[in-house]
Structure formats: structure tokens, C-alpha cells
Amino acid sequence: MFRRILQRVDFWLIWVTVVLFGASGAGAHSCHEVKTAFQLRQIGSLKWVPEAPGTDGELQICKHPGPSCCTRKMEESYQAAVRRETLQNIRSYSFELKYLIVGHSSAFQDTFQSLLSFTLNLTSALFDSAYEPLAQDARPLVADLFSVLSLFLGGDSNTSMERSVHRFYDDLFPLVYRRLVNPGLASAPPSSEHSECLRKTRQDVNPFGPHPRALAEGLTRALSAGRALSRALMMGAEVLNATEWAGLARECGRALVRMQYCPHCRGLTLIRPCGGLCLNVMRGCLVGLLELDGPWRHYVALLQELTGALAGGHDLELALLGIRNHINDAILHAQLHGPRISAIVDKVCGPLTDTPSVTSIRPTLEVMTSVTTSPTSAASTPSPAEVTLGRLSHTRRSLPLKPSKIDKPRSLKKISREFMGYIQRYKSFFSALPETLCESEMVGEDFTCWSGEDVVERERRRGFIVAPVGPLCGTIKSPRPGGHSGSVNRAEEPRRPPPSLLLYLLPPPPPGGH
């Protein structure tokens, strides 16, 4: 009985051995796993993958002694696939940074537009309440001025703040002269020649005093940081768009195939590249992008400086809110100097009609002429100019200086500080790109890896997995602390981003030195 049991055990052992060795032998003489990986990664047509290992004398990249599951057509497909995959990985890793820049650019512009919309309504309300005779015709002038402000803050390079402000006052002068300085002329038919003369001579006549120049200089100085930031953010997005399409040299494609797909030729579809090999190949392939590291760091520092200027004060908001006060003071100056202005205009442009020029103060303000004429009361009676100043000062105080809490836009300080915290993380984006791309290739805790020529054991040092690199003949050495250096053949340089991109990273300093 014991002999019968022993025979049965021997039979099962022999059967298991045959099955195991048979399966192993079948796997060793089949390219099924290679074909499966070829199909799953959508590398190319399956007709190029052999059913069993063979010998292809036309192989140029994945040469090794013994049978291979690769053909020359497969190598060509691998090169196209590895270029596509690498560029896609670069786009994936730069997407978050580009989204950060574009998203905050939109947030800044939305806040700028909210401030402009509020101050536009505030300035229009000045004409509606204090200068009603001008309100209808002045409204388009105010809208044009704020349209230019929007372009200026948006980074438009063809917009001049000084020229636009002076054009606004040039167009405003004929209205102020006819309806406030000489209200008696308001009923006379307007003369296009006389109005054009007033526009052209406004800066010489200087009816608004120092206020136009003060407004232009104040806006240019206060809005320069916001404008420079808008331009810098747009340029940063353009640089990232260009780097996404940076080309890879032919030799780089061969090195990538040798690193990622040559193991497939031996049926090793799950093995991963060694850390040293991956870093050297990526550094060699991305050498053109790595040259942007210095300019990019300078660009990030510039963004931090500009956003810090917006976060550290309220110059931009105060400058926009001050537009109404500057215009108010300018019109008041013209009213107070009406006789002098009228005399100069009559000499330069000629009188509009034969009607003599009347007082520069509106008749509705001359209510003090009917007050008692006693010395005591006369001494305490304010002059018409003082009445005008008091009325306009009351108007200034009666208008709101802050938006309602319901419509309150997101503050520039909050957006700026948030952006400063995020962009700091990407200061080393280009220099860290090879390591970032290799992280996806080095995940896992396998004890073996692909050295470029064979399977080797990983070496663990200081918590990071490194490995020796096979003899990939080349000229570029890229040592890593704690790891091994290797090289990538750079007989053919990869196509680099256009030199103009470096200029994009260095926008001109803000006007006025601020």
C-alpha cells in the first residue's frame, strides 16, 4: 500500500514538473507579451510584431546577442511613440504651471475691470450731479478714457497713458468753455472750426491748470505695476506654450527607445529604467529647455516683485478713485480763471459770436447779490468762488468712495499674495524637469532595473534608488549627488526654443522706475 501511494506522489510530481517547464518553455519562445504591450500602448501596427523571437539583422537601436522580439519596423514605431509620449509628459507637467499663470492672469484682469467699472460710474456721477450741462456730451469722453485705461492695464504696448489723458482734456475743453466758462454761448450754434481750435490750443491756453499733467503722471506711475504684471503673465504663458512643442533630436529619440523599449525586445515588458540612466537621457534630451532655467528664475523673481508691489499698498485703487477728483479740480480751475481763459481764446481762436463774454461763474451760483448790504453782513458773505468750492466739496463727499459689499470684487492684495505663494514653488521648474519626468518611470520598489543594456540590481542610497548606467557612449556627463553619472550621445543637438523666448522672460522695467 505504501508503494502504491509513493508511485502516485511520483506521478503528480512528474506531471507538475512537465507542466511548469512546458509553460516556461512556451513563454520563452513567444512574443505574446510584447505584442500585448505594443497593442495597449498603441505604438503601431501589430503586423510588425513577430509571433516568436527571431533575428533581424536590420536592427539599429536594440541590438543584442540572441533572438529578439523586435524588428526594424518596430524600432521605427518605437521612436515615433517615445517622442509622442515624452512631449505629452512635458505638456502634462507644464499644464499645472500654465493653468496657474493663465488663471491668475484672468483673476487680475477681472479685478482690474471691476475697479474700472466702479470708478467709471463714480466719474460719470460727478457730471450728472455737479455739471449737468456737460453730462450728456461728457459721458462718451469718460467712457473712452476708461477704455484706454483698460487697454493700458491689460498690457497693450501701443497705449500711452499721458497721450490719452491729454486727449480727454482736449475734448473736454470746448464743452467746459461753452457751457461753464461762458454759459451764455451755450445757446449759440456750435462752430466746428472754433471747437477744433479750442482742442488744439488747450495745452497752450492751459485752462485746467496742473491737473491734467498730475492725473497722467499719477496714473502712469500707479498703474505701471499692474500693466507690467499683465504683460509678464501673458509672456510666461507664451513661453510655456512654445516649450510644449520643443523638438527632440533624432539621437535623443534613439536614447529614449533604448531606455524604454529595448527591454521589450527580450520580453521584459515590466522592467523600469534605472534612475541614473533616466536622468542622463532626460537631461541630454532637454538640454535646450534647461538653458531657460536662469531666465526663468529671473522671471519668477520679477513676478514676485510685481505682485508684491500690488499686495503691499493700494496705489492702483487710489489712483483710479482719484480720477474723479482730478477732473473735478480741473473743471473748477477753469471756472475760477474764466476771464483770463476767455481773453486768451478770443485772441487765439476769435470770438464765437458777437455776444460779450459773461462771468465765468454760473448765474445760478450768484445768489449772494441779493443779500443785505450792511458792512457786517457783507463782510461775512462768501464770494461766488467760495460758493462754488463749497458746492463741489459737498458733491465730492456725497458720492460713495467704496463699492457695496454685495458687489465687492476680489481684492488685488488677496490675489497677489495667493499668486506669490504658488509661483514660488515653480522657480526651479526647468531645472527639475528631468527629475520630474523620471519620477513616473522610477515608481515602484523593484530590486532590479534596466541599465540600457541589461538588467541590474538597484542600489539604494540616502532614501533614493539609483543604479549604475550602462556604457552609453557619449559626451554629456550628468552626475547626481548620491547616484552614478552616465552619458547620452549628443551627436545631433536637440532643437531648442527660439532665442526670442529668452527675451519674453525679461519684460522691460515699469515706467517711472517703480
Secondary structure in CASP SS format (residue, H / E / C, confidence):
PFRMAT SS
TARGET T0000
AUTHOR 0000-0000-0000
METHOD secondary structure of the structure
MODEL  1
M C 1.00
F H 1.00
R H 1.00
R H 1.00
I H 1.00
L H 1.00
Q H 1.00
R H 1.00
V H 1.00
D H 1.00
F H 1.00
W H 1.00
L H 1.00
I H 1.00
W H 1.00
V H 1.00
T H 1.00
V H 1.00
V H 1.00
L H 1.00
F H 1.00
G H 1.00
A H 1.00
S H 1.00
G H 1.00
A H 1.00
G H 1.00
A H 1.00
H C 1.00
S C 1.00
C C 1.00
H H 1.00
E H 1.00
V H 1.00
K H 1.00
T H 1.00
A H 1.00
F H 1.00
Q H 1.00
L H 1.00
R C 1.00
Q C 1.00
I C 1.00
G C 1.00
S C 1.00
L H 1.00
K H 1.00
W H 1.00
V C 1.00
P C 1.00
E C 1.00
A C 1.00
P C 1.00
G E 1.00
T C 1.00
D C 1.00
G C 1.00
E C 1.00
L C 1.00
Q C 1.00
I C 1.00
C C 1.00
K C 1.00
H C 1.00
P C 1.00
G C 1.00
P C 1.00
S E 1.00
C C 1.00
C C 1.00
T C 1.00
R H 1.00
K H 1.00
M H 1.00
E H 1.00
E H 1.00
S H 1.00
Y H 1.00
Q H 1.00
A H 1.00
A H 1.00
V H 1.00
R H 1.00
R H 1.00
E H 1.00
T H 1.00
L H 1.00
Q H 1.00
N H 1.00
I H 1.00
R H 1.00
S H 1.00
Y H 1.00
S H 1.00
F H 1.00
E H 1.00
L H 1.00
K H 1.00
Y H 1.00
L H 1.00
I H 1.00
V H 1.00
G H 1.00
H H 1.00
S H 1.00
S H 1.00
A H 1.00
F H 1.00
Q H 1.00
D H 1.00
T H 1.00
F H 1.00
Q H 1.00
S H 1.00
L H 1.00
L H 1.00
S H 1.00
F H 1.00
T H 1.00
L H 1.00
N H 1.00
L H 1.00
T H 1.00
S H 1.00
A H 1.00
L H 1.00
F H 1.00
D H 1.00
S H 1.00
A H 1.00
Y C 1.00
E H 1.00
P H 1.00
L H 1.00
A H 1.00
Q H 1.00
D H 1.00
A H 1.00
R H 1.00
P H 1.00
L H 1.00
V H 1.00
A H 1.00
D H 1.00
L H 1.00
F H 1.00
S H 1.00
V H 1.00
L H 1.00
S H 1.00
L H 1.00
F H 1.00
L H 1.00
G C 1.00
G C 1.00
D C 1.00
S C 1.00
N C 1.00
T C 1.00
S C 1.00
M H 1.00
E H 1.00
R H 1.00
S H 1.00
V H 1.00
H H 1.00
R H 1.00
F H 1.00
Y H 1.00
D H 1.00
D H 1.00
L H 1.00
F H 1.00
P H 1.00
L H 1.00
V H 1.00
Y H 1.00
R H 1.00
R H 1.00
L H 1.00
V H 1.00
N C 1.00
P H 1.00
G H 1.00
L H 1.00
A H 1.00
S H 1.00
A C 1.00
P C 1.00
P C 1.00
S C 1.00
S H 1.00
E H 1.00
H H 1.00
S H 1.00
E H 1.00
C H 1.00
L H 1.00
R H 1.00
K H 1.00
T H 1.00
R H 1.00
Q H 1.00
D H 1.00
V H 1.00
N C 1.00
P C 1.00
F C 1.00
G C 1.00
P C 1.00
H H 1.00
P H 1.00
R H 1.00
A H 1.00
L H 1.00
A H 1.00
E H 1.00
G H 1.00
L H 1.00
T H 1.00
R H 1.00
A H 1.00
L H 1.00
S H 1.00
A H 1.00
G H 1.00
R H 1.00
A H 1.00
L H 1.00
S H 1.00
R H 1.00
A H 1.00
L H 1.00
M H 1.00
M H 1.00
G H 1.00
A H 1.00
E H 1.00
V H 1.00
L H 1.00
N H 1.00
A H 1.00
T H 1.00
E H 1.00
W C 1.00
A C 1.00
G C 1.00
L C 1.00
A C 1.00
R H 1.00
E H 1.00
C H 1.00
G H 1.00
R H 1.00
A H 1.00
L H 1.00
V H 1.00
R H 1.00
M H 1.00
Q H 1.00
Y C 1.00
C H 1.00
P H 1.00
H H 1.00
C H 1.00
R H 1.00
G C 1.00
L C 1.00
T C 1.00
L C 1.00
I C 1.00
R C 1.00
P E 1.00
C C 1.00
G H 1.00
G H 1.00
L H 1.00
C H 1.00
L H 1.00
N H 1.00
V H 1.00
M H 1.00
R H 1.00
G H 1.00
C H 1.00
L C 1.00
V H 1.00
G H 1.00
L H 1.00
L H 1.00
E C 1.00
L C 1.00
D H 1.00
G H 1.00
P H 1.00
W H 1.00
R H 1.00
H H 1.00
Y H 1.00
V H 1.00
A H 1.00
L H 1.00
L H 1.00
Q H 1.00
E H 1.00
L H 1.00
T H 1.00
G H 1.00
A H 1.00
L H 1.00
A H 1.00
G C 1.00
G C 1.00
H C 1.00
D H 1.00
L H 1.00
E H 1.00
L H 1.00
A H 1.00
L H 1.00
L H 1.00
G H 1.00
I H 1.00
R H 1.00
N H 1.00
H H 1.00
I H 1.00
N H 1.00
D H 1.00
A H 1.00
I H 1.00
L H 1.00
H H 1.00
A H 1.00
Q H 1.00
L H 1.00
H C 1.00
G H 1.00
P H 1.00
R H 1.00
I H 1.00
S H 1.00
A H 1.00
I H 1.00
V H 1.00
D H 1.00
K H 1.00
V H 1.00
C C 1.00
G C 1.00
P C 1.00
L C 1.00
T C 1.00
D C 1.00
T C 1.00
P C 1.00
S C 1.00
V C 1.00
T C 1.00
S C 1.00
I C 1.00
R C 1.00
P H 1.00
T H 1.00
L H 1.00
E C 1.00
V H 1.00
M H 1.00
T H 1.00
S H 1.00
V C 1.00
T C 1.00
T C 1.00
S C 1.00
P H 1.00
T H 1.00
S H 1.00
A H 1.00
A H 1.00
S H 1.00
T C 1.00
P C 1.00
S C 1.00
P H 1.00
A H 1.00
E H 1.00
V H 1.00
T H 1.00
L H 1.00
G H 1.00
R H 1.00
L H 1.00
S H 1.00
H H 1.00
T H 1.00
R H 1.00
R H 1.00
S H 1.00
L C 1.00
P C 1.00
L C 1.00
K C 1.00
P C 1.00
S C 1.00
K C 1.00
I C 1.00
D C 1.00
K C 1.00
P C 1.00
R C 1.00
S C 1.00
L H 1.00
K H 1.00
K H 1.00
I H 1.00
S H 1.00
R H 1.00
E H 1.00
F H 1.00
M H 1.00
G H 1.00
Y H 1.00
I H 1.00
Q H 1.00
R H 1.00
Y H 1.00
K C 1.00
S C 1.00
F C 1.00
F C 1.00
S C 1.00
A C 1.00
L H 1.00
P H 1.00
E H 1.00
T H 1.00
L H 1.00
C H 1.00
E H 1.00
S C 1.00
E C 1.00
M C 1.00
V C 1.00
G C 1.00
E C 1.00
D C 1.00
F C 1.00
T E 1.00
C E 1.00
W E 1.00
S C 1.00
G C 1.00
E C 1.00
D C 1.00
V E 1.00
V E 1.00
E E 1.00
R C 1.00
E E 1.00
R E 1.00
R E 1.00
R C 1.00
G C 1.00
F E 1.00
I E 1.00
V E 1.00
A C 1.00
P C 1.00
V C 1.00
G C 1.00
P C 1.00
L C 1.00
C C 1.00
G C 1.00
T C 1.00
I E 1.00
K E 1.00
S C 1.00
P C 1.00
R C 1.00
P C 1.00
G C 1.00
G C 1.00
H C 1.00
S C 1.00
G C 1.00
S E 1.00
V E 1.00
N C 1.00
R C 1.00
A C 1.00
E C 1.00
E C 1.00
P C 1.00
R C 1.00
R C 1.00
P C 1.00
P C 1.00
P C 1.00
S H 1.00
L H 1.00
L H 1.00
L H 1.00
Y H 1.00
L C 1.00
L C 1.00
P C 1.00
P C 1.00
P C 1.00
P C 1.00
P H 1.00
G H 1.00
G H 1.00
H C 1.00
END
